[in-house]
Amino acid sequence: MNAPAYQGINFILVRIHAGEWAEGDQVPSENELAREFNVARMTVNRALCELTSEQVLTRVQGSGTLVARPKYESTLVAIRSISDEIVARGHRYQAKVLDIGATIADEALAEEMQVSAGNPVFHSRVLHFENDEPVQLEERWVNPAVAPEYALQDFTNTTPNQYLVRVVPLQQVEYRIEALAADAGTRELLTMDESEPCHVLHRRTWSQSQVASIANLWHPGSRYRFTGHF
């Protein structure tokens, strides 16, 4: 009787988590793994198939089975700072502020923020890194009536999300997720291939019966995924 597939999965994950097999490394053949772990070849095959479907491994024609690039996760239901998520995974977080200041709301932005066209709103762009790799480009617009000191903050020490959660009582949230093609500037910031799509989370929050902020969060499709539970 063949050993359960999870035994093969555990053997393989131990090698990856221990750093013996790094991103891009070729995994030994099924026969080699079966001999090394003293399990049936079918058990190894099932384990490789399951880990490939979970994107822990990837199969490349002509190259065999490789350790895949990790996909970092973002929780949808909770309004949680990306820095908290990264630190919770035991990884290093850092941020680079690209722009921060004020802009004039055009008609489309004014309608979404529920302010008059021509009104000034705060605008920021922050690039977030996990283990020195860019994983999120955050572009955010903030209502000055709700957070008047937003543009004075140092968002290398605290994220925009952490600041707003601290100073603005949250009443309501809406969001949508899309797969979009990024422009050249976004691809360069996120070190993406030209053909790679972005996972984009568009989120709008309310406080004090007003729209507090609108954020577009761009993530490289090949190394980021969203999760959530109720």
Contacts in CASP RR format, 6 or more apart in sequence:
PFRMAT RR
TARGET T0000
AUTHOR 0000-0000-0000
METHOD contacts of the structure
MODEL  1
MNAPAYQGINFILVRIHAGEWAEGDQVPSENELAREFNVARMTVNRALCE
LTSEQVLTRVQGSGTLVARPKYESTLVAIRSISDEIVARGHRYQAKVLDI
GATIADEALAEEMQVSAGNPVFHSRVLHFENDEPVQLEERWVNPAVAPEY
ALQDFTNTTPNQYLVRVVPLQQVEYRIEALAADAGTRELLTMDESEPCHV
LHRRTWSQSQVASIANLWHPGSRYRFTGHF
2 39 0 8 1.000
2 40 0 8 1.000
2 42 0 8 1.000
2 43 0 8 1.000
3 39 0 8 1.000
3 40 0 8 1.000
3 43 0 8 1.000
4 43 0 8 1.000
5 43 0 8 1.000
5 46 0 8 1.000
5 47 0 8 1.000
5 50 0 8 1.000
6 47 0 8 1.000
7 37 0 8 1.000
7 39 0 8 1.000
7 43 0 8 1.000
7 47 0 8 1.000
8 33 0 8 1.000
8 37 0 8 1.000
8 39 0 8 1.000
8 43 0 8 1.000
8 44 0 8 1.000
8 46 0 8 1.000
8 47 0 8 1.000
9 47 0 8 1.000
9 50 0 8 1.000
9 51 0 8 1.000
11 33 0 8 1.000
11 36 0 8 1.000
11 37 0 8 1.000
11 39 0 8 1.000
11 47 0 8 1.000
12 27 0 8 1.000
12 33 0 8 1.000
12 47 0 8 1.000
12 48 0 8 1.000
12 51 0 8 1.000
12 56 0 8 1.000
12 57 0 8 1.000
13 51 0 8 1.000
13 56 0 8 1.000
15 21 0 8 1.000
16 56 0 8 1.000
16 67 0 8 1.000
21 27 0 8 1.000
21 67 0 8 1.000
22 67 0 8 1.000
23 67 0 8 1.000
23 68 0 8 1.000
23 69 0 8 1.000
23 70 0 8 1.000
24 66 0 8 1.000
24 67 0 8 1.000
24 68 0 8 1.000
24 69 0 8 1.000
25 66 0 8 1.000
25 67 0 8 1.000
26 63 0 8 1.000
26 64 0 8 1.000
26 65 0 8 1.000
26 66 0 8 1.000
27 33 0 8 1.000
27 48 0 8 1.000
27 57 0 8 1.000
27 64 0 8 1.000
27 65 0 8 1.000
27 66 0 8 1.000
27 67 0 8 1.000
28 36 0 8 1.000
30 41 0 8 1.000
30 44 0 8 1.000
30 45 0 8 1.000
30 48 0 8 1.000
31 41 0 8 1.000
33 39 0 8 1.000
33 44 0 8 1.000
34 40 0 8 1.000
34 41 0 8 1.000
34 43 0 8 1.000
34 44 0 8 1.000
37 44 0 8 1.000
48 57 0 8 1.000
48 65 0 8 1.000
51 57 0 8 1.000
52 58 0 8 1.000
52 59 0 8 1.000
52 65 0 8 1.000
55 68 0 8 1.000
55 71 0 8 1.000
56 67 0 8 1.000
56 68 0 8 1.000
57 65 0 8 1.000
57 66 0 8 1.000
57 67 0 8 1.000
57 68 0 8 1.000
58 65 0 8 1.000
58 66 0 8 1.000
58 67 0 8 1.000
58 68 0 8 1.000
59 65 0 8 1.000
59 66 0 8 1.000
60 66 0 8 1.000
69 222 0 8 1.000
69 223 0 8 1.000
70 223 0 8 1.000
71 222 0 8 1.000
71 223 0 8 1.000
71 224 0 8 1.000
71 225 0 8 1.000
72 85 0 8 1.000
72 86 0 8 1.000
72 89 0 8 1.000
72 130 0 8 1.000
72 135 0 8 1.000
72 223 0 8 1.000
72 224 0 8 1.000
72 225 0 8 1.000
73 85 0 8 1.000
73 224 0 8 1.000
73 225 0 8 1.000
73 226 0 8 1.000
73 227 0 8 1.000
74 82 0 8 1.000
74 85 0 8 1.000
74 136 0 8 1.000
74 201 0 8 1.000
74 217 0 8 1.000
74 219 0 8 1.000
74 224 0 8 1.000
74 225 0 8 1.000
74 226 0 8 1.000
74 227 0 8 1.000
75 85 0 8 1.000
75 226 0 8 1.000
75 227 0 8 1.000
75 228 0 8 1.000
76 175 0 8 1.000
76 177 0 8 1.000
76 201 0 8 1.000
76 226 0 8 1.000
76 227 0 8 1.000
76 228 0 8 1.000
77 228 0 8 1.000
77 229 0 8 1.000
77 230 0 8 1.000
79 161 0 8 1.000
79 165 0 8 1.000
79 170 0 8 1.000
79 173 0 8 1.000
79 205 0 8 1.000
80 161 0 8 1.000
81 159 0 8 1.000
81 161 0 8 1.000
81 162 0 8 1.000
81 165 0 8 1.000
82 93 0 8 1.000
82 128 0 8 1.000
82 135 0 8 1.000
82 136 0 8 1.000
82 138 0 8 1.000
82 159 0 8 1.000
82 161 0 8 1.000
83 93 0 8 1.000
83 95 0 8 1.000
83 128 0 8 1.000
83 159 0 8 1.000
83 162 0 8 1.000
84 162 0 8 1.000
86 92 0 8 1.000
86 93 0 8 1.000
86 128 0 8 1.000
86 130 0 8 1.000
86 135 0 8 1.000
87 93 0 8 1.000
89 130 0 8 1.000
91 130 0 8 1.000
91 131 0 8 1.000
92 129 0 8 1.000
92 130 0 8 1.000
92 131 0 8 1.000
92 132 0 8 1.000
93 128 0 8 1.000
93 129 0 8 1.000
93 130 0 8 1.000
94 128 0 8 1.000
94 129 0 8 1.000
94 132 0 8 1.000
94 156 0 8 1.000
95 126 0 8 1.000
95 127 0 8 1.000
95 128 0 8 1.000
95 129 0 8 1.000
95 155 0 8 1.000
95 156 0 8 1.000
95 159 0 8 1.000
96 126 0 8 1.000
96 127 0 8 1.000
96 129 0 8 1.000
96 156 0 8 1.000
97 124 0 8 1.000
97 125 0 8 1.000
97 126 0 8 1.000
97 154 0 8 1.000
97 155 0 8 1.000
97 156 0 8 1.000
98 125 0 8 1.000
98 126 0 8 1.000
98 127 0 8 1.000
98 189 0 8 1.000
99 123 0 8 1.000
99 124 0 8 1.000
99 125 0 8 1.000
100 122 0 8 1.000
100 123 0 8 1.000
100 124 0 8 1.000
100 125 0 8 1.000
100 151 0 8 1.000
100 155 0 8 1.000
101 122 0 8 1.000
101 123 0 8 1.000
101 124 0 8 1.000
101 151 0 8 1.000
102 120 0 8 1.000
102 121 0 8 1.000
102 122 0 8 1.000
102 123 0 8 1.000
102 144 0 8 1.000
102 151 0 8 1.000
103 120 0 8 1.000
103 121 0 8 1.000
103 122 0 8 1.000
103 123 0 8 1.000
103 141 0 8 1.000
104 118 0 8 1.000
104 119 0 8 1.000
104 120 0 8 1.000
104 121 0 8 1.000
105 113 0 8 1.000
105 115 0 8 1.000
105 116 0 8 1.000
105 117 0 8 1.000
105 118 0 8 1.000
105 119 0 8 1.000
105 120 0 8 1.000
105 121 0 8 1.000
105 141 0 8 1.000
106 117 0 8 1.000
106 118 0 8 1.000
107 117 0 8 1.000
109 121 0 8 1.000
109 141 0 8 1.000
109 214 0 8 1.000
110 116 0 8 1.000
110 117 0 8 1.000
110 118 0 8 1.000
110 119 0 8 1.000
111 117 0 8 1.000
112 204 0 8 1.000
112 211 0 8 1.000
112 214 0 8 1.000
113 121 0 8 1.000
113 141 0 8 1.000
113 143 0 8 1.000
113 211 0 8 1.000
113 214 0 8 1.000
114 210 0 8 1.000
114 211 0 8 1.000
115 121 0 8 1.000
115 143 0 8 1.000
115 211 0 8 1.000
120 144 0 8 1.000
121 141 0 8 1.000
121 142 0 8 1.000
121 143 0 8 1.000
121 144 0 8 1.000
122 141 0 8 1.000
122 142 0 8 1.000
122 143 0 8 1.000
122 144 0 8 1.000
122 147 0 8 1.000
122 150 0 8 1.000
122 151 0 8 1.000
123 139 0 8 1.000
123 140 0 8 1.000
123 141 0 8 1.000
123 142 0 8 1.000
124 138 0 8 1.000
124 139 0 8 1.000
124 140 0 8 1.000
124 142 0 8 1.000
124 150 0 8 1.000
124 151 0 8 1.000
124 155 0 8 1.000
124 160 0 8 1.000
125 137 0 8 1.000
125 138 0 8 1.000
125 139 0 8 1.000
125 140 0 8 1.000
126 137 0 8 1.000
126 138 0 8 1.000
126 140 0 8 1.000
126 155 0 8 1.000
126 159 0 8 1.000
126 160 0 8 1.000
127 134 0 8 1.000
127 136 0 8 1.000
127 137 0 8 1.000
127 138 0 8 1.000
127 189 0 8 1.000
127 190 0 8 1.000
128 134 0 8 1.000
128 135 0 8 1.000
128 136 0 8 1.000
128 137 0 8 1.000
128 138 0 8 1.000
128 159 0 8 1.000
129 135 0 8 1.000
133 191 0 8 1.000
133 223 0 8 1.000
134 189 0 8 1.000
134 190 0 8 1.000
134 191 0 8 1.000
134 220 0 8 1.000
135 190 0 8 1.000
135 219 0 8 1.000
135 220 0 8 1.000
135 223 0 8 1.000
135 224 0 8 1.000
136 217 0 8 1.000
136 218 0 8 1.000
136 219 0 8 1.000
136 224 0 8 1.000
137 186 0 8 1.000
137 189 0 8 1.000
137 190 0 8 1.000
137 217 0 8 1.000
137 218 0 8 1.000
138 160 0 8 1.000
138 215 0 8 1.000
138 216 0 8 1.000
138 217 0 8 1.000
138 218 0 8 1.000
139 215 0 8 1.000
139 216 0 8 1.000
139 217 0 8 1.000
139 218 0 8 1.000
140 160 0 8 1.000
140 213 0 8 1.000
140 214 0 8 1.000
140 215 0 8 1.000
140 216 0 8 1.000
141 213 0 8 1.000
141 214 0 8 1.000
141 215 0 8 1.000
142 150 0 8 1.000
142 160 0 8 1.000
142 164 0 8 1.000
142 212 0 8 1.000
142 213 0 8 1.000
143 210 0 8 1.000
143 211 0 8 1.000
143 212 0 8 1.000
143 213 0 8 1.000
144 150 0 8 1.000
145 210 0 8 1.000
146 168 0 8 1.000
146 207 0 8 1.000
146 208 0 8 1.000
146 210 0 8 1.000
146 212 0 8 1.000
146 213 0 8 1.000
147 163 0 8 1.000
147 164 0 8 1.000
147 167 0 8 1.000
147 168 0 8 1.000
147 212 0 8 1.000
147 213 0 8 1.000
149 167 0 8 1.000
150 160 0 8 1.000
150 163 0 8 1.000
150 164 0 8 1.000
153 160 0 8 1.000
153 163 0 8 1.000
155 163 0 8 1.000
160 213 0 8 1.000
160 215 0 8 1.000
164 205 0 8 1.000
164 212 0 8 1.000
164 213 0 8 1.000
168 205 0 8 1.000
168 207 0 8 1.000
168 208 0 8 1.000
168 212 0 8 1.000
169 207 0 8 1.000
169 208 0 8 1.000
170 205 0 8 1.000
170 206 0 8 1.000
170 207 0 8 1.000
170 212 0 8 1.000
171 205 0 8 1.000
171 206 0 8 1.000
171 207 0 8 1.000
171 208 0 8 1.000
171 209 0 8 1.000
172 205 0 8 1.000
172 206 0 8 1.000
173 203 0 8 1.000
173 204 0 8 1.000
173 205 0 8 1.000
173 206 0 8 1.000
174 203 0 8 1.000
174 204 0 8 1.000
175 201 0 8 1.000
175 202 0 8 1.000
175 203 0 8 1.000
175 204 0 8 1.000
176 201 0 8 1.000
176 202 0 8 1.000
177 199 0 8 1.000
177 200 0 8 1.000
177 201 0 8 1.000
177 202 0 8 1.000
177 226 0 8 1.000
178 199 0 8 1.000
178 200 0 8 1.000
178 202 0 8 1.000
179 197 0 8 1.000
179 198 0 8 1.000
179 199 0 8 1.000
179 200 0 8 1.000
179 221 0 8 1.000
180 197 0 8 1.000
180 198 0 8 1.000
180 200 0 8 1.000
181 197 0 8 1.000
181 198 0 8 1.000
182 190 0 8 1.000
182 192 0 8 1.000
182 196 0 8 1.000
182 197 0 8 1.000
182 198 0 8 1.000
182 218 0 8 1.000
186 192 0 8 1.000
186 198 0 8 1.000
186 218 0 8 1.000
187 193 0 8 1.000
187 194 0 8 1.000
187 196 0 8 1.000
190 198 0 8 1.000
190 218 0 8 1.000
190 219 0 8 1.000
190 220 0 8 1.000
191 220 0 8 1.000
192 198 0 8 1.000
192 220 0 8 1.000
192 221 0 8 1.000
192 222 0 8 1.000
193 222 0 8 1.000
196 220 0 8 1.000
196 221 0 8 1.000
196 222 0 8 1.000
197 221 0 8 1.000
198 218 0 8 1.000
198 219 0 8 1.000
198 220 0 8 1.000
198 221 0 8 1.000
199 218 0 8 1.000
199 219 0 8 1.000
199 220 0 8 1.000
199 221 0 8 1.000
199 224 0 8 1.000
199 225 0 8 1.000
199 226 0 8 1.000
200 216 0 8 1.000
200 217 0 8 1.000
200 218 0 8 1.000
200 219 0 8 1.000
201 215 0 8 1.000
201 216 0 8 1.000
201 217 0 8 1.000
201 219 0 8 1.000
201 226 0 8 1.000
202 214 0 8 1.000
202 215 0 8 1.000
202 216 0 8 1.000
202 217 0 8 1.000
203 214 0 8 1.000
203 215 0 8 1.000
203 217 0 8 1.000
204 211 0 8 1.000
204 213 0 8 1.000
204 214 0 8 1.000
204 215 0 8 1.000
205 211 0 8 1.000
205 212 0 8 1.000
205 213 0 8 1.000
206 212 0 8 1.000
END
